[in-house]
Structures are given as structure tokens and as C-alpha cells.
């Protein structure tokens, strides 16, 4: 059953549930289980303003049309703000065991600008635009907000979705496990070798279909 949501509403998607939300007839939000966010929206007489405050969990944004000159679409997380024109992107927020808040940005189409801020709401002044196929991982607390970077000091992580689990929050947890606490591995050659290793294990099973299913599980 559909229902109306209004500016200022808080939304919680419970366990084993999901949410599809349509705004302005051409903007869609697909929220996964265990996701919490609130909505800020302008009145119909004003330039279109839509802002989602994502507290935890994961949601996919799909804008079917480019925004007008005075329109705004943002996803605000505890440690960063994502601003777009017309695009498709996923944002995941996860609280780490170290007490820090982690935000994973995955751009599927278009461009997304990520502006860093502390969990206290103070912007650092650092902004980076990410394009289709690129991702970024942000770590923040009340004192800092920073991109986790690789060995070349690059903020961009090219994700191999065939290696990572499908569930968005599980993708983020997998990334955190591979950071060693500080650094994104983000090495496509490493990810490729992991995939090849999985394929070799499947091949060594002798091609039996039942064995292949066990390997994948």
C-alpha cells in the first residue's frame, strides 16, 4: 500500500523490508532494510529542493531527469553531503567498531560531488566530484572527516561488484575489512586475482554443478 510522505518526516525501513519512494514523478529512492533517514522538501511554488538525511543503512537514488537551474537534490550523511544534477548513485552509512562513521558513495551514472564534514556538522572545505563507475569511502567523527585513500593517495575506488557481496551494507563491511584500519586496497588487479582464485576453486571441483553451488555459497 502506498502512502504520502512530507517534508520533515522520518522514515525507518525495518528488517527484511525495503522501500521505494517517488518524488516529483521522476526521482526515485530505493531503501534497503535497516535504513533510517528523514526528508526535507520545498513547497511546489519554490525551486525544487529535496534533501535526504541518511542516518544509517543504504539507499539507491535514481534521477530520471536532469535538475533545473534552481533545483537541488542532496543526500546528507553524518560525515558528508552528496550533491547531484541528474544521476544514479548509492549511499551507505555504517558505524564502525572503532567508533567512527563510514560513508560509502557508489556512482552508477552521472557525477556526484562529495563535501566532507565532521559528525558535528562542520564542513572541512574539501569537495571531490566522482563519476560513473567510481566510489569513495569517507571516515568521520566529531573531530575529522576524511577520504580513505590508496597507496597513490587516490580518493577513488574502482569497485568490482562481482567480488563484493550484493547487499550494500555488506559491501561496506567488506571494504572496511580490507582497509587494514587506514587504507583502501582498492586495487583492481588484486580484485581480479581474487575473482580468478574463486574461479580456480570452482574448476578444481571437477565441473560438478552441485560442487559449484557449494563453492559460491
N, C-alpha and C positions, 0 to 999 in steps of 0.2 A: 504494500500500500504506500503511495506517495504522500508526502506531507510538505507543507510550506515551512521554509526556514527564513529567518530575518536577521538583519544586522544586529550583532550583539549576542546571538545565540551561541551556546556551547554545544559541541557535538562529541559524543563518545560512541565508538564502534566497539562492541564487546567481542569476547572470544567467539571464534567460529562464525563470525559475521563479517559483512562487507557493506559498503555504502557507495551508491552512485548519486551524485548531485549535479544538477544542471543549473547554470546561471546565465542570464541574458540570452538564452536559447542557443548559445554557441560556445559556452565554456563548461567543461566537464571536470569533475573531481571524482576519482575512484579511490576510496579509502579502505585500507586493509583492516583486519581485525586488530584489536588493542591499539587503536589510534584515537587520539584526542586533539581537537582543535576548536577554535572559535572563529567567527566570521565578522568582518566589518565590510559594509557595502554602502554606497551612496544612494541617494534618492533618485528616482527616474528623471527628475528635472536637471540633475547635475551631470558633469562628465562622469563616465563610468569609473568607479573605484571599487575594486574587490581586493580584500586582503585577508588571507588565512593565517591565523596564529597557530602553528603546529607545535604542540607541546611534547607529544611523543607518538611513536608509531610511524606509519608510512602512507603516503598518498601520491597518486599519479595525477598530473594536471594536463589537460588537453584543450588547447585553444584552437577552435576550428577556423577562426578569422583573425587577422591582424588587428591590434588595438588601434583606436582612433588617436588623433594627435593629443587629446587631453585625457585619454584613458589610462588607467593604472591597474596592473594585476601583479600582486606580490604574495609570496609565501614567507612569513616571518617565523623564524625558529629561535630558540633561546640564545644562539650564538651567531646568527647570520640572517640576512634578508635577501631573498631571491627576487629579482625584478625582470619582467619579460615584456615582449611586444606581442608576438604570436608564435606559439611553440608547443612542444610536448616534453614534459620533464617530470621526474620523480624526486621527491624529497623524503628522507628518512631521518628520524631523530631517535637517538638511543643514549641512555645513561650508562656510562662505563663503570666497571668495578672500581676504577681509580677515582671515581667521584666526578670526573669530567663529563661534559655533554658533548656528544658527537653528532654531527650532521653530515649525511651523505647526499650529494647532489648528483643526479644522473640525467644528462641531457640527451633526449632521443631525437628531437628535431628542433631547429632554430638555435637561438642564443639566449643564455641566461646570465645576468650579472649577479655575482655574489658579493655582498658587502659584509665585512666582518664586524662583529660587536661582541662585547662581553655579555655574560648572562645577566649582568646588572643593567644592560641597555645602553652601554657606552660604545659608540662606534669608533673603531680604530683608524678609519680613513683608508683602509686597504680594500680595493674593489678589483675583481677579476671577472672577465667575461669568458664563459665556457660555451663551446659549440657542440653540435650534434656528434654523438659518439664519445664525448668526454665526460669525465666525472671528477669530483673533488671531495675530499674528506676534511671537515673542519672540527677542530677540538677547542673547547672553550670552558671557562669558568668565570667567577666574578672578577678575576684579575686579568685575564687574557682571552684572546680569540685568535687562532692561527690555522693556516692550512698545514696539514701533514704533507711533507714533501719527500721526494725520492732522492737518490744519490746525486742527480744532476740539478738538484734544487728546483725541480719542476713541480708545479702545483696540480698538474693534470694527470689523471689516472685513466688509462685506456682499459676498460673492463672487458674481460672475456666472459660473457654470460653463460657459455657452455660449461665453464669450470665452476662457476659460483652457483649456489642453490637458488631456486626460483623465488622463494619468499624474500621480500625486500629486507626485513629486519635481519633475517639470517644472512643475507648478503653482507650487511654492515658488520655483523658479528664476525663473519669470516675475514673481512678486511682488517678488523681490529686485531684478530689473532695473528695476522701476517705482518703487522706493523712493528712487532718487537717492542711495542710501547711507544715508539717515536717515529718510525719511518715507514711510509707506504712502500712495499716492494714494487707493486705496480709495473712489473716487468713482463711485457707481453711474451717474451721468449720463455720466461720461467713458466708463465701460464700455459704456453703451448706445450712445454715439456711435461707439465702435469697432465694435460689432456692426453698426450701421447702415451704417458705411463698408464693411464686408465685404459686406453685402447689396447695396449700390450697385454694388460692383465686379462682383458676380455678375450683376446686372441689366444692366450695361453690356456684358456679353459677348453679349447678344442672346438669352439664354434657352437657348442650346445646352447640352445636357446634358454633353457632353464638356468644354466650356469651364468649366462649373460645377465639375466634379470637379478640374480643374487648379487653380482658384482655392482650393478647400478644402484641397488638398494643399500 
